[in-house]
């Protein structure tokens, strides 16, 4: 195997995420306390993936699995790939529901590779890890909170993605409403127009700025701060049940939004105890995950991992 890779098993826990959060399209994201657990070790040859839980029997089990693809892209950063990998995935994040399952796989793969590379933290720092993950995902809004935890603001510069991590206020109370049907980001993006009215863009700029303040300092402003005119309305005809639930929750005074590209709905403030979403929906109260993708084993078990790629504000 050579000296580039360590021999022990590395494991990582990756949180679910919700992106956009209403007005923060492709920029804002929140890490949630629902996790996939992944582990990997270097082998003498071949790529095998064992999947339990969400996606078992449906996801690839070889080199085309997203976790392996992310690992190989990360190994390429140091110019050497191992002969083989054995990967195990225990998935709890619902697949294709707008809760960051693909970002969890990508970030998990990047972190596993960093743990298996000798000196991986020094050779690939958090900023580089974020750039790799965002390049694979196509945008940084989900991978940033998955990697860093908490509430993140992400953007892209010529050399790749960057992000800052912010600490949510105590009054933020995430609840997810997950339907049985799947949703796909590509089809949701196809519903978006190539241009939007200037006044709608200005409206969202103000609401996104307000949302940053509301999430970190004053949750009483979350209802107004989660209004959106850039994407949710355009996507509503393709997922009418999701749009109807968002409207019903907001009518009850709850700061509710479409989670990512949907169809899951995210509430950021407390849901009334007598609110009934219907049998079609599974609801779960979650917390905010502050740690991000946590790694054990290999070269990173006791390392102090920088919590942000570009800076931290508490």
VOPAGU-2260 file (C-alpha; in pm, 1 decimal, decimal comma):
REM VOPAGU-2260
SITE   aa  ch    i         X         Y         Z
SITE  UNK   A    0       0,0       0,0       0,0
SITE  UNK   A    1     293,2     232,8      55,4
SITE  UNK   A    2     325,2     497,8     319,7
SITE  UNK   A    3      62,1     738,5     181,4
SITE  UNK   A    4    -227,1     559,8     353,0
SITE  UNK   A    5    -295,0     437,6     703,9
SITE  UNK   A    6    -405,5      81,8     770,6
SITE  UNK   A    7    -676,3     125,4    1034,6
SITE  UNK   A    8   -1047,0     183,2     974,4
SITE  UNK   A    9   -1171,3     543,3     967,8
SITE  UNK   A   10   -1530,2     639,4    1044,7
SITE  UNK   A   11   -1728,8     958,9    1001,7
SITE  UNK   A   12   -2072,8    1082,8    1106,1
SITE  UNK   A   13   -2229,2    1325,3     858,8
SITE  UNK   A   14   -2535,0    1539,7     944,2
SITE  UNK   A   15   -2844,3    1600,4     737,0
SITE  UNK   A   16   -2875,4    1955,7     612,1
SITE  UNK   A   17   -3140,0    2195,6     492,0
SITE  UNK   A   18   -3039,8    2452,2     231,2
SITE  UNK   A   19   -3189,7    2782,0     112,4
SITE  UNK   A   20   -3396,1    2828,3     432,8
SITE  UNK   A   21   -3640,9    3034,8     229,3
SITE  UNK   A   22   -3466,3    3340,8      81,3
SITE  UNK   A   23   -3103,2    3221,3      98,7
SITE  UNK   A   24   -3107,2    3038,7    -234,8
SITE  UNK   A   25   -2783,1    2845,0    -298,8
SITE  UNK   A   26   -2614,2    3028,0      -9,1
SITE  UNK   A   27   -2759,7    2950,1     334,9
SITE  UNK   A   28   -2769,7    2611,2     506,0
SITE  UNK   A   29   -2832,0    2449,2     842,5
SITE  UNK   A   30   -2692,0    2122,3     983,3
SITE  UNK   A   31   -2947,0    1898,5    1157,4
SITE  UNK   A   32   -2917,6    1623,9    1419,3
SITE  UNK   A   33   -2986,3    1330,5    1188,6
SITE  UNK   A   34   -2678,6    1143,9    1072,8
SITE  UNK   A   35   -2535,4     890,0     833,5
SITE  UNK   A   36   -2248,8     682,0     976,5
SITE  UNK   A   37   -1976,2     578,7     733,1
SITE  UNK   A   38   -1653,4     383,0     767,9
SITE  UNK   A   39   -1375,8     284,8     530,8
SITE  UNK   A   40   -1044,7     106,8     515,6
SITE  UNK   A   41    -780,8      65,3     247,5
SITE  UNK   A   42    -761,2    -281,6      87,6
SITE  UNK   A   43    -530,5    -457,7    -156,2
SITE  UNK   A   44    -771,5    -418,3    -447,0
SITE  UNK   A   45   -1126,7    -348,7    -558,5
SITE  UNK   A   46   -1396,3    -112,8    -431,4
SITE  UNK   A   47   -1684,5    -249,7    -226,6
SITE  UNK   A   48   -1965,8     -62,5     -51,7
SITE  UNK   A   49   -2211,9    -208,4     198,1
SITE  UNK   A   50   -2527,2      -2,7     250,9
SITE  UNK   A   51   -2774,5     -39,3     538,0
SITE  UNK   A   52   -3077,9     173,5     604,9
SITE  UNK   A   53   -3186,5     440,1     355,1
SITE  UNK   A   54   -3095,9     342,0      -0,1
SITE  UNK   A   55   -3010,8     -21,5      78,8
SITE  UNK   A   56   -3064,3    -233,8    -230,3
SITE  UNK   A   57   -3090,0      78,3    -448,2
SITE  UNK   A   58   -2757,5     261,5    -425,2
SITE  UNK   A   59   -2444,1     142,1    -609,8
SITE  UNK   A   60   -2212,2     -92,6    -423,3
SITE  UNK   A   61   -1889,1     -32,2    -611,9
SITE  UNK   A   62   -1664,2     242,9    -744,1
SITE  UNK   A   63   -1962,7     440,8    -875,4
SITE  UNK   A   64   -2105,2     493,7    -524,8
SITE  UNK   A   65   -2096,3     864,4    -440,3
SITE  UNK   A   66   -1892,9     810,9    -122,5
SITE  UNK   A   67   -1622,6     626,8    -317,6
SITE  UNK   A   68   -1625,7     886,2    -594,5
SITE  UNK   A   69   -1571,8    1160,4    -336,3
SITE  UNK   A   70   -1292,0     961,6    -173,3
SITE  UNK   A   71   -1114,1     912,0    -504,6
SITE  UNK   A   72   -1144,6    1281,3    -590,6
SITE  UNK   A   73    -986,5    1362,3    -254,0
SITE  UNK   A   74    -706,1    1110,3    -299,7
SITE  UNK   A   75    -634,6    1271,9    -637,0
SITE  UNK   A   76    -554,2    1593,6    -449,6
SITE  UNK   A   77    -241,3    1425,7    -311,9
SITE  UNK   A   78    -169,1    1245,8    -638,0
SITE  UNK   A   79    -216,2     884,1    -526,7
SITE  UNK   A   80    -509,3     644,6    -500,2
SITE  UNK   A   81    -517,5     328,6    -288,1
SITE  UNK   A   82    -545,9      -6,8    -462,2
SITE  UNK   A   83    -885,3     -71,7    -306,6
SITE  UNK   A   84   -1141,2      41,7     -50,9
SITE  UNK   A   85   -1398,8    -128,7     167,9
SITE  UNK   A   86   -1674,0     114,6     267,4
SITE  UNK   A   87   -1972,0      65,1     497,9
SITE  UNK   A   88   -2267,1     306,0     510,0
SITE  UNK   A   89   -2542,5     319,0     770,1
SITE  UNK   A   90   -2782,6     571,6     618,8
SITE  UNK   A   91   -3052,2     751,8     816,6
SITE  UNK   A   92   -3091,4    1065,5     604,2
SITE  UNK   A   93   -3385,3    1019,3     364,2
SITE  UNK   A   94   -3274,0     993,4       3,9
SITE  UNK   A   95   -3387,8    1256,3    -247,5
SITE  UNK   A   96   -3604,6    1446,2      -0,3
SITE  UNK   A   97   -3424,2    1781,3      23,9
SITE  UNK   A   98   -3227,0    1693,8     337,9
SITE  UNK   A   99   -2877,6    1678,9     189,5
SITE  UNK   A  100   -2831,8    1305,1     143,0
SITE  UNK   A  101   -2595,1    1352,4    -152,9
SITE  UNK   A  102   -2397,1    1618,5      33,0
SITE  UNK   A  103   -2365,9    1385,3     331,8
SITE  UNK   A  104   -2224,3    1116,7     102,8
SITE  UNK   A  105   -1981,9    1358,3     -62,5
SITE  UNK   A  106   -1861,4    1520,4     258,8
SITE  UNK   A  107   -1840,0    1177,3     419,9
SITE  UNK   A  108   -1620,2    1056,4     136,0
SITE  UNK   A  109   -1394,3    1359,8     155,3
SITE  UNK   A  110   -1354,2    1320,0     531,0
SITE  UNK   A  111   -1292,9     945,7     510,9
SITE  UNK   A  112   -1018,7    1005,3     254,9
SITE  UNK   A  113    -860,0    1274,4     470,6
SITE  UNK   A  114    -853,3    1028,1     758,1
SITE  UNK   A  115    -696,6     752,9     548,7
SITE  UNK   A  116    -422,4     974,6     405,2
SITE  UNK   A  117    -113,8     994,5     623,9
SITE  UNK   A  118    -104,2    1352,9     745,5
SITE  UNK   A  119    -433,7    1415,0     570,1
SITE  UNK   A  120    -538,5    1713,5     778,9
SITE  UNK   A  121    -222,7    1904,3     690,8
SITE  UNK   A  122    -222,4    1801,7     327,7
SITE  UNK   A  123    -592,2    1879,0     273,3
SITE  UNK   A  124    -722,3    2145,4     510,2
SITE  UNK   A  125   -1088,1    2235,4     570,9
SITE  UNK   A  126   -1085,7    2503,6     302,8
SITE  UNK   A  127    -964,0    2251,5      45,6
SITE  UNK   A  128   -1212,9    1991,0     169,5
SITE  UNK   A  129   -1496,8    2237,9     116,5
SITE  UNK   A  130   -1377,9    2319,8    -234,5
SITE  UNK   A  131   -1360,2    1951,2    -326,5
SITE  UNK   A  132   -1705,7    1877,4    -186,5
SITE  UNK   A  133   -1867,1    2180,5    -351,2
SITE  UNK   A  134   -1708,9    2095,9    -685,6
SITE  UNK   A  135   -1857,4    1747,1    -670,6
SITE  UNK   A  136   -2200,1    1866,3    -551,6
SITE  UNK   A  137   -2215,5    2161,9    -789,1
SITE  UNK   A  138   -2295,1    2424,4    -522,6
SITE  UNK   A  139   -2185,6    2476,3    -161,8
SITE  UNK   A  140   -2512,5    2541,9      25,7
SITE  UNK   A  141   -2551,9    2185,8     160,8
SITE  UNK   A  142   -2190,2    2068,8     178,8
SITE  UNK   A  143   -2086,2    2370,5     389,7
SITE  UNK   A  144   -2313,3    2297,5     689,7
SITE  UNK   A  145   -2252,4    1924,3     651,9
SITE  UNK   A  146   -1876,8    1975,8     679,4
SITE  UNK   A  147   -1873,2    2258,2     930,9
SITE  UNK   A  148   -2195,6    2220,0    1129,6
SITE  UNK   A  149   -2424,9    2496,1    1253,6
SITE  UNK   A  150   -2564,4    2766,2    1026,5
SITE  UNK   A  151   -2345,7    2851,0     727,6
SITE  UNK   A  152   -2324,5    3119,7     463,7
SITE  UNK   A  153   -2149,3    2989,7     152,6
SITE  UNK   A  154   -2034,9    3150,5    -168,4
SITE  UNK   A  155   -1807,9    3075,0    -463,7
SITE  UNK   A  156   -1495,0    3261,5    -566,9
SITE  UNK   A  157   -1276,5    3198,5    -874,6
SITE  UNK   A  158   -1072,3    2940,4    -684,6
SITE  UNK   A  159   -1379,7    2759,5    -546,9
SITE  UNK   A  160   -1628,4    2756,4    -261,1
SITE  UNK   A  161   -1587,5    2932,3      71,8
SITE  UNK   A  162   -1810,0    2949,0     379,8
SITE  UNK   A  163   -1847,1    3097,4     722,7
SITE  UNK   A  164   -2007,0    2921,9    1016,6
SITE  UNK   A  165   -2246,1    3108,4    1245,3
SITE  UNK   A  166   -2399,2    2992,2    1572,8
SITE  UNK   A  167   -2781,0    2970,1    1573,4
SITE  UNK   A  168   -2972,5    3126,3    1860,8
SITE  UNK   A  169   -3131,3    2908,5    2127,6
SITE  UNK   A  170   -3482,5    2976,4    1998,4
SITE  UNK   A  171   -3429,7    2799,9    1664,8
SITE  UNK   A  172   -3645,8    2483,0    1673,4
SITE  UNK   A  173   -3610,6    2277,2    1353,4
SITE  UNK   A  174   -3890,4    2034,6    1267,8
SITE  UNK   A  175   -3890,7    1842,2     940,6
SITE  UNK   A  176   -4197,8    1710,5     761,1
SITE  UNK   A  177   -4088,6    1432,9     526,4
SITE  UNK   A  178   -4323,9    1285,2     263,6
SITE  UNK   A  179   -4307,9     939,0     114,4
SITE  UNK   A  180   -4242,1    1052,4    -242,0
SITE  UNK   A  181   -3900,6    1140,7    -375,5
SITE  UNK   A  182   -3788,9    1474,9    -512,1
SITE  UNK   A  183   -3494,6    1548,6    -737,3
SITE  UNK   A  184   -3284,6    1864,3    -740,4
SITE  UNK   A  185   -3237,7    1858,2   -1118,1
SITE  UNK   A  186   -3610,5    1865,5   -1191,8
SITE  UNK   A  187   -3668,3    2128,5    -920,8
SITE  UNK   A  188   -3400,4    2350,3   -1073,8
SITE  UNK   A  189   -3553,6    2305,2   -1417,4
SITE  UNK   A  190   -3866,6    2479,9   -1289,1
SITE  UNK   A  191   -3674,9    2799,3   -1214,6
SITE  UNK   A  192   -3677,1    3086,3   -1464,5
SITE  UNK   A  193   -3353,7    3219,9   -1610,5
SITE  UNK   A  194   -3448,5    3572,2   -1498,7
SITE  UNK   A  195   -3650,8    3717,2   -1210,6
SITE  UNK   A  196   -3796,4    4066,3   -1158,7
SITE  UNK   A  197   -3558,8    4314,3    -999,7
SITE  UNK   A  198   -3799,3    4385,9    -714,9
SITE  UNK   A  199   -3812,8    4014,4    -628,2
SITE  UNK   A  200   -3433,4    3995,7    -619,0
SITE  UNK   A  201   -3423,0    4301,5    -394,3
SITE  UNK   A  202   -3690,9    4151,4    -170,8
SITE  UNK   A  203   -3489,2    3832,7    -125,4
SITE  UNK   A  204   -3165,5    4019,5     -60,1
SITE  UNK   A  205   -3331,7    4196,8     230,0
SITE  UNK   A  206   -3492,7    3882,3     365,1
SITE  UNK   A  207   -3168,8    3681,3     342,2
SITE  UNK   A  208   -2985,0    3950,3     536,7
SITE  UNK   A  209   -3264,5    3956,9     794,0
SITE  UNK   A  210   -3258,6    3576,7     816,5
SITE  UNK   A  211   -2891,8    3580,5     913,8
SITE  UNK   A  212   -2976,0    3812,7    1202,8
SITE  UNK   A  213   -3292,7    3622,4    1297,6
SITE  UNK   A  214   -3121,3    3283,0    1306,5
SITE  UNK   A  215   -2827,4    3403,0    1512,8
SITE  UNK   A  216   -2974,6    3674,0    1736,1
SITE  UNK   A  217   -3352,3    3718,4    1723,8
SITE  UNK   A  218   -3567,9    3414,9    1632,5
SITE  UNK   A  219   -3880,7    3627,3    1679,9
SITE  UNK   A  220   -3805,8    3765,9    1332,6
SITE  UNK   A  221   -3785,7    3424,7    1163,0
SITE  UNK   A  222   -4137,4    3436,8    1019,9
SITE  UNK   A  223   -4072,6    3752,5     818,5
SITE  UNK   A  224   -3712,2    3650,4     748,1
SITE  UNK   A  225   -3812,5    3323,7     576,7
SITE  UNK   A  226   -4025,7    3484,3     304,6
SITE  UNK   A  227   -3903,2    3402,6     -46,3
SITE  UNK   A  228   -3976,2    3511,0    -402,7
SITE  UNK   A  229   -3691,5    3345,4    -594,1
SITE  UNK   A  230   -3761,1    2972,7    -598,7
SITE  UNK   A  231   -4042,5    2832,1    -384,3
SITE  UNK   A  232   -4326,9    2980,6    -585,8
SITE  UNK   A  233   -4182,5    2859,5    -914,9
SITE  UNK   A  234   -4139,0    2508,2    -776,6
SITE  UNK   A  235   -4484,3    2489,6    -616,8
SITE  UNK   A  236   -4672,5    2347,6    -920,9
SITE  UNK   A  237   -4435,0    2050,7    -928,5
SITE  UNK   A  238   -4486,5    1966,9    -560,3
SITE  UNK   A  239   -4832,6    2094,2    -462,8
SITE  UNK   A  240   -4849,1    1896,5    -136,5
SITE  UNK   A  241   -4525,5    2059,1     -18,9
SITE  UNK   A  242   -4648,2    2406,9    -112,1
SITE  UNK   A  243   -4979,6    2344,1      64,3
SITE  UNK   A  244   -4806,0    2231,3     384,7
SITE  UNK   A  245   -4575,1    2534,0     385,3
SITE  UNK   A  246   -4880,9    2757,4     343,1
SITE  UNK   A  247   -5070,4    2577,9     621,8
SITE  UNK   A  248   -4781,2    2606,1     863,9
SITE  UNK   A  249   -4729,0    2972,8     785,0
SITE  UNK   A  250   -5102,0    3033,4     833,8
SITE  UNK   A  251   -5049,4    2891,2    1183,6
SITE  UNK   A  252   -4769,7    3140,8    1244,4
SITE  UNK   A  253   -4482,5    2895,5    1189,7
SITE  UNK   A  254   -4167,5    3002,4    1000,4
SITE  UNK   A  255   -4185,2    2720,4     744,9
SITE  UNK   A  256   -3994,7    2679,1     418,4
SITE  UNK   A  257   -3920,3    2418,7     155,2
SITE  UNK   A  258   -3612,7    2224,4     265,0
SITE  UNK   A  259   -3359,2    2250,0     -15,1
SITE  UNK   A  260   -3525,3    2153,2    -341,4
SITE  UNK   A  261   -3801,4    1969,1    -152,5
SITE  UNK   A  262   -4024,7    1787,7    -106,7
SITE  UNK   A  263   -3945,6    1797,6     268,2
SITE  UNK   A  264   -4074,5    2099,6     460,9
SITE  UNK   A  265   -3865,4    2262,5     734,3
SITE  UNK   A  266   -4013,7    2460,1    1024,3
SITE  UNK   A  267   -3768,0    2680,8    1212,7
SITE  UNK   A  268   -4000,0    2782,2    1496,1
SITE  UNK   A  269   -4214,8    2573,2    1727,9
SITE  UNK   A  270   -4507,5    2395,3    1565,6
SITE  UNK   A  271   -4838,4    2408,5    1759,4
SITE  UNK   A  272   -4913,1    2078,3    1931,1
SITE  UNK   A  273   -5251,0    2047,6    1761,6
SITE  UNK   A  274   -5117,0    2103,6    1411,0
SITE  UNK   A  275   -5193,5    1799,2    1193,7
SITE  UNK   A  276   -4994,2    1775,0     868,8
SITE  UNK   A  277   -5182,9    1464,6     755,1
SITE  UNK   A  278   -5097,5    1097,1     726,8
SITE  UNK   A  279   -4890,7    1168,2     416,2
SITE  UNK   A  280   -4620,1    1333,2     626,4
SITE  UNK   A  281   -4372,5    1202,7     883,4
SITE  UNK   A  282   -4265,1    1478,4    1120,6
SITE  UNK   A  283   -3959,7    1482,4    1344,9
SITE  UNK   A  284   -3824,5    1746,6    1580,6
SITE  UNK   A  285   -3449,9    1783,7    1535,2
SITE  UNK   A  286   -3175,3    1998,2    1680,2
SITE  UNK   A  287   -2899,9    2195,8    1512,3
SITE  UNK   A  288   -2582,9    1992,7    1469,3
SITE  UNK   A  289   -2291,8    2215,9    1568,4
SITE  UNK   A  290   -2002,0    1979,1    1504,1
SITE  UNK   A  291   -2038,2    1893,9    1135,1
SITE  UNK   A  292   -1882,1    1582,7     984,7
SITE  UNK   A  293   -1700,3    1416,0    1272,2
SITE  UNK   A  294   -1414,5    1175,6    1198,7
SITE  UNK   A  295   -1272,5     898,2    1416,1
SITE  UNK   A  296    -974,2     677,1    1353,0
SITE  UNK   A  297    -688,7     709,7    1107,9
SITE  UNK   A  298    -489,3    1029,3    1138,9
SITE  UNK   A  299    -766,8    1259,0    1264,9
SITE  UNK   A  300    -921,7    1101,1    1574,9
SITE  UNK   A  301    -772,5    1347,3    1823,5
SITE  UNK   A  302    -687,4    1629,3    1585,9
SITE  UNK   A  303    -826,8    1978,4    1630,4
SITE  UNK   A  304   -1017,5    2029,5    1307,9
SITE  UNK   A  305   -1074,3    2393,0    1216,3
SITE  UNK   A  306   -1450,1    2454,3    1243,6
SITE  UNK   A  307   -1475,3    2681,0     939,2
SITE  UNK   A  308   -1325,7    2720,3     598,0
SITE  UNK   A  309   -1322,0    3098,1     585,9
SITE  UNK   A  310   -1386,0    3222,0     936,7
SITE  UNK   A  311   -1614,7    3186,3    1237,0
SITE  UNK   A  312   -1860,5    3426,0    1391,8
SITE  UNK   A  313   -2038,0    3336,8    1713,4
